[in-house]
Amino acid sequence: MNNIMQDVLNLEAKALEKAALSLNEQTEKQLSTIFKELIESGGNLVFSGVGKSGLVGMKLAATFSSLGLPAFFLHPTEALHGDLGRVQFRDSLVLISKSGNTEELLKLLPFFDIPKDRRVGLLGKLNSPLANEVGIVLDCTVEKEACLNNQAPTTSTTVAMAMGDAMAVLFEKISGLSKEKYAEYHPGGMLGKTLRMKVKDLMWPKSECPVLSPTASLKDVILEMTKIRVGACAILESDQLKGIIVEGDIRRYFAGDKNDLNVAATTLMNHNPITISENVLAYEALNIMEKRENPIGVLPVVKEGTFLGFIRLHDLFKEGFS
């Protein structure tokens, strides 16, 4: 009994490997043609299926929409009672059926004004009525369901879902979707922040940062950093960043049995700090600051050497980045 869950995963993994072997270059070319036509025409990708296959269709429609291809799920019964008006000639159709003989889909097909070469089938039986009605058959056959009684859709829905995901990634490649464009479709939540929020959206501007000249003393630095609590002080010469002093630098100085407050700030400062551009994604700033042997708490933001401000690890955490 302890191995039941493991057996399910192994069975489904083998089914996915078999499905991968069924794909070929010709199939990709045919699907690529469909995707290119949809991009040019502005058509929709319509998914249809019944039961668990319908739920797979809903998920795949959502995936394609998130990648920038308008897609929706069409329930075959509702389609026969008015929803068929949502479908246009320029659309393409994806039918999902384990049996390849789903009665509701077969009843609906005669009413579609979509050419056969723009119809795709995610089918569990290759020699079937639905296979004869589509231009591209994607092999979703399985030897058995992971269900102990070989009844409940488990392995079959996993394969159909994965095959649809493979289609989606092919579309992503064809469309040349960039991270920035993808972010436009996901403005909300942590995903939206990760893909859209930039350093300039979270940085402390120069006007709100401790800033001193190279002639400043350690005492000046301490007073400035006490007055403006950012965690670092920028040492500038004609707005050009010459170095920074962080709180750790001051602690280390005093830990070395030194107590000269009049020592030059340039003696303590880091002359070659890691810097970042204001237009870099905030998530990249997090990676730079965290993925080091000694994490960095503050990064100076510069443009061609000109100091623009600081971005702090604390503010990234506060915004939800992790």
N, C-alpha and C positions, 0 to 999 in steps of 0.2 A: 504493500500500500504506500510505503514511503516514496516509491519511485514513480507514482502515477503522474505527478506534475512534470517530472523530468522526462518521462516517456512522451507526454503531450508535446513538449517543446522539441524534442528530438524528431518526432514524427512530422511536425509542421516544418521544421528546418529542412528535412529531406524533401518535402513537397516543394518548398521554395527553390531548392537546388534544381529539382527536375523542371520546374517552370522556367528557370533561367536558361536552361539548356535548349528550351523550345524556341527561344528568340533568335532572330537572325538579322542580318543587315537589310534584307529586303523589307522586313516588317518595320524596321526603324525608318526606312526611306518613305514607306507609305504613310506612317503616322506623321512624319515630318512634313509631308505634303499637306496633310489635313491641317496641321497647326499653322503652317504658313498661310494657307487660305483663310483660316479663321482670323489671323492677325490682320491680313489685308482687308477682309470684308467686314470685320467687326462682329462676326457671328458668335453665337454661344455654343458651348459644349454641353449637350443635354444628356444626363444620366437617367436611366430608368431600370427598375427592377422591383421585385416583390419580396416582402418578408425581410429576412436578414440581408439578402442581396440588395434590397432597397436601401437598407441602412448603410451598406458599403457605398452605394451610389451617392448618398447624402454626404458622407465623409469626403469622397473623392471630388465632388462638386465644390465643396468648401476648400479643399486643397488647391484646386485649379484657380478658383477665384482669388485665393491669397497670393497666387503667383502672377496675377494680372490677366488671366484669361476668363472672361465672364462665363460662368457655368452655373447650372441649377439642376435640381433633381425634379423629375416629372413622374408622378405616380400614375401608372397606366390606367387605373380605374378613373381617377380624377381627370385624366387627359380626355377620356371618352365622354366626359360630362362637362367640357368647357375649357379645361386647362390646355388643350391642344392649341389654343390661340396664342400661347406663349412661344410656340415653335415657328421658326421661319425657314425659308428655303436655304438661306446661307448658313444655317446651323449645321453642326455635326452631332451624331447620336452615338451613345455608348450604352449597349444593352448588357445587363449582368444577369446571368442565369446558370445555376449549377447543372440543371438538367438539359438546358438548351431547348427546352420544350415548354417554357412557361406560357400557359394559356393566355394570360392577360396581355403579355407582350405580343404574342402572335395575333391577337385580335386588334391590337393597336397599330401594328406595322402598316397595313394598307392605307392608313390615313396620314402617314408621314410623307411630306413632299421633299424628302431628303434623299439624294441619290445613294445607291448602294455603296459606291466607293467612299462615301463619307459616313458610313456606318461601321462601328467597331463592336465586337462582341467579346466580353470577358466570360467565356463559356467553359463549363465543366464537362461538356461532351462535344467533340469535334464533328462527328457525323450526326447532325441534329437539324431540325427545321430552322432554328434561329441561325445556325451556322450558314445555312443557305441564303439567308437574307441580309448578310453583312459582307462588306468588302474586306475587312480585316478580322481574322479570328485570333484572339490571344488565348493560348492554351492554359486553362485554369483547372485541368483535370487533376483529381487526387485519387490515390488508391483506396483510401478510407478516411473517414472522419476520425478525429481524435476522441470523439465521444465514445464511451464504452459500448454503447449500443449501435455505433456507426450510424447515428440518426441526426443528432443536433449539428447544425452547420458550425464547424470549428475550423478544421484544416481548410475546407473549401473557401470560407470567408477570408481566412488569413491570406491565401494565395491570391484571391481576387483583389483584396485590398493592396497587397504588395505589387501586383501587376499594374494596378491603377497608379500607384506611387511611382513606378518606373516610367509610366507614360508622362506623369507630371514633371519628373526631373528632365525627361527628354524635351518637353515643352520649354522648361526653364533654360535649357541649353539653346534651343532654337530661337527663343525670344531675346537672348542675351541679357537676361534680367540681372541687374546690379544690386548690390546691397542697399544702395541709396533708394533705388526704385522700389525694392521690396519693402523698405521701411515706410514708404508712402501708403502701403496697404495695411500697415500694422502700427498706427500712431499711438495706440493705447497700451497700457501695461508695461511690464518690465522689458518685453521684447521691443516695444516702440522706443523706449528710452535707450536701450542698448544700440539700436540701429540709427537713431536720429539725434540724440543729445550729444552736443559737442563740448569741448573744453571751455569754449567761450561762454557757454550757457551756465557753467558752474564756477568759473574762476572768480577770484577776488581781483577787481581791476586795480591798476597801479595807484589810483587815487585813494584806495582803501588799504594799501599795503605799507609796511615799514620800508622806507627808502632812504638811503644815505649815500654820501660821496666817499671816495676812497680815503679822504682825509679824516673821516670820523674815527672816534675812539671806541673802545669796548663799552665805556660808560654811555656814550651816545646810543650805541646799539641796544643796550639793555633798556634804556629809557624809552626808545622808540618802539621796541617790541613789547614793552609793558603797556604803553599807551595804545598800540594797535595790535591786538592779539591774533595774529595770523599763524605764528609759529616759525616765521623766517623773516629775515631782513635782506633786501636786495641792495647790493653795492653798485651804484651806477656812476658812469662818467658820460655826460652828454646823452643821457637816456640809454646808453649802451650798457648791457649787463656785464659787469666785471667779475662778479662772484656773489655768493649768498652765504649768510650765516644762519644756522638753525639753532634751536635751543640746545640740542645735543653738543654742538660745537662749544657753547659757553660752559656747559657742565664739564666737559672734558678738560677745558682750559683750567678751571678752578680745581678739578680733581688732581691736576698735575702740580699742586702746591704753588700755583701762580695766582697773584691777586692784584696785579697792576691794571687798574681800570682805565688807565690812560694809554694802554697799548693800542696800536693801530688796528682798526677793524680788519685790514687786509692781512694781518698776521694770522687771524683765526679763520678767515673765510675760505670756502671751497672755490678755487679759481676756475675749475672746469665742471660746473654742475651739469647734470643731465637736464635738458630743457625739452619743451614740447611746444607745438604750434597750437594756436587758438582754434584752428579748424579741424583738428584731429578729434575723432570720436572719444567721448568721455570714457567709454569702456576700454579703449586702448590706453588711456592714461592710467586706469586702474591696473592693467596688466604690467605696464612699465614700473609702476610703484610697488606692486606686490610681488611679482615674479622675479625676485632677486634674493641673493643670500642674505642681504641686509635691506629689508623693505624701506622705501622712502616715504616720508609723511607729507612732504611738500615738494611741488615741482614748479620752477619758474616757467612762465609762458612768454615766449619771445617771437618776434617777427624780424628776421634778418638781423639778429643781435639786439634789437630794441626791446626793452623790457615792457611787457604789457600787464603782468600781474602774476598771481600764484593760484595754483589749483591744489587743494588739500585732499588727502586720502579720507579724512574725516567727513568732508562734504560729499564725497562719492558714496561712502557708506550710508550717510544720512539720506541720500537720494534713492537708496535701495540697491545700489550696485554691490555685487559680491563675487 
